Amino acid sequence: MLIFRAISISVFLPLVLLLNACSGNFGVNTNSTASNAVSTDNSNPGIIPNDDIEELGKIVKLPFTPEEVTFVELTLNDNKTVSRVPTTSDGRKIVAVIKFSNENANQLIAQAKKYKPPVPSDIDAEVWFPPELIAKSQVTGDEYLKGVEYGANDFLQPPYTNGKLTRINNTNYFALELTSF
């Protein structure tokens, strides 16, 4: 009888542990992946990028028609926290990734050089950037994109009064950062 009890426990216990390990909420892992895709930045989880060219054209001047855009518009409160716009008197910031045709990109650079001499620059690759740029930043392993910074005067439109335009090396992508302060 003692042997039967030992055999039963040695068979039954691993079976219970195996079934317990296999059970659970299978949606948890898939949902967490989906929520990570929506979250654009761990520090600012509520920011969702926009890819509407017409809407960007209402917010900033577009000297040429882009092939594609991705942007976020933010409000910086007095305590430097970020929220979605609009609000009343807080500082505003827009960050956009814009892709132009080769011809328009070269014309844009020719104009931008008039406002500010080109200087090498690195920008953070945000998780909402186009996949091509995210992959490019991961090649070096430092999560930065190397480029050349120019003046962004051709894009300025109230409330935005300051900014920079960075052409990502070896691409026709530009990172545009404009602020109202």
N, C-alpha and C positions, 0 to 999 in steps of 0.2 A: 504494500500500500504506500509506503514511503517512497519507493522508486516511482510509482505511478504519479504521485503528487509532484515530485521533482521534474519529471518529464513534462507534465502538464504546464508547470510554471515556466520551464525553459522554452517551450513552444509558444505558449500564450503571451508571455511578456514581450518578446520581440515582435510578435504580430500586432499587439496593441500599440507599441511604440512606432512601428512602421506605418500603421493606419493613421495615427495621430500626426505624424510628420507629413503625410500626404494630404491630410485634410486642411482646410483653411479657406480664406477668402482669396480666390485667384484674381479678382479684380483689383486688389490692392496694388500689386506691382504694375499693372498696366495703367491704372489711374495715376500713379505717382509719375510715370513716364509722361503721360499726357499733361499733367500739371506742370512739369518741368518745361515742356515745350511752350506752354503759354507764358510762364514766368520768363521775363526777359533779362532779369538781373537779380541775383540773390539778395542784394541790398534794397531793390525796388521791385518787389514781386508784382505790383499792380500795373506796370507799364507794358502796354501792348503796342507794337509797331504798326504803322500805317503804310500802305503801298500805293495810295491813290495819287497819281501825278497831278491831276487837276486840283486836288485839295492842297498839295504842297505849293502849287502855283498861286493859290490864294493867300498863302502865308508868307512866302518869300518870292522875290523876283527870280525867274528862271530865264537866263539869257539865251538858252537854247533848249529845245525840247529833248528831255531825257528819254533814254530807252527804258529805264526802270528806276524806281526810287523805293526806299524804305526809310521811314523817319519816325521819330518820337518828339513830341513837344512837351516840355516840362515846365513847372513853376517851382522856383526856389523860394521858400519862405525865409523870414528873417533868421531863423535858427538853422538855415541851410538844409532843411528837409525837402524832399522832392514829392510833388503831387501832380496829378493830372491837371491840365489847364481847362477852362479859364478860372482865374481868381482875380482879385481886384488890383492891388498895388505891388504884388510881389514880383521879383525878377523872373524873367522868362528865358528859357533856353530851348533851342531846337537842335537836334542832331540828326543829320540825314546822310544816307549813303546814296549817291546818285551815279548812275552809269550813263555815259554819253557815247555817241558814235565816235569813231576814231577822228573824223574830220572836226566834229564839234568839240571834242576834248582838246585837240591841238589849238583851235581858235580860242577856247576858254583860257588856256594857259597863256597864250599870247596877250590877251587882255589883262589877266590877273597879274602878270609880271609888271605891268605899269603901276600897280598900286603898292606892291611890296616885292622886294627881291626874293627869289626862291631860297628856302633854307630846308635842310634835311629835317625830317620830323618822324616821330613814332606816335601811333595812336593805339589805344586799347581796342581790341577786337571784342565788341559786345556780342552777346549770344543771339541777338536779333539781326545781326549783319547777314548779308547773303552767304549761303553755304560756301561759295567759292572763296570768299574772303576769310571765313573762319578756318577753312582748310589751309589757306595760305599762312595764317598766323600760327597754326599748329605745326607747320613744317620746321620752324625755328625753335619751337618749344617755349617761347617766352610770351606767347599770347598777344604780341604786338604786331602791328602792321607798319612796315616801313614805307615812307613816302616823302614827298616834297610839299612843303607848305607855301601857300600864296595868300595874297589878300582876297577877301571875299566881298569886296565892295559891290560887285555886280549883282549880288544876291540880297543885299540889305534892303529892308522895307520895314517901316514902323510896325510893331514896336522894337524890332531888332536893329541895333545900332553898331554892334561890334561882332567880329567873327573872323574865322579862318577857313581856308579851303585847302585840303590836303589831297593831292593825287597819290593814290596807292601805286607803288612801284610796279611796273610791268603790267598795268591794267588800264582800263578806261573808267575805273571807279574813282569817285571823289568822296571824301568825308567832309561834310559841311557842318560847322559848329557855329551857331549864331546866338548871341545873348542880347538882352535888353538893358544890360548894365555895363 
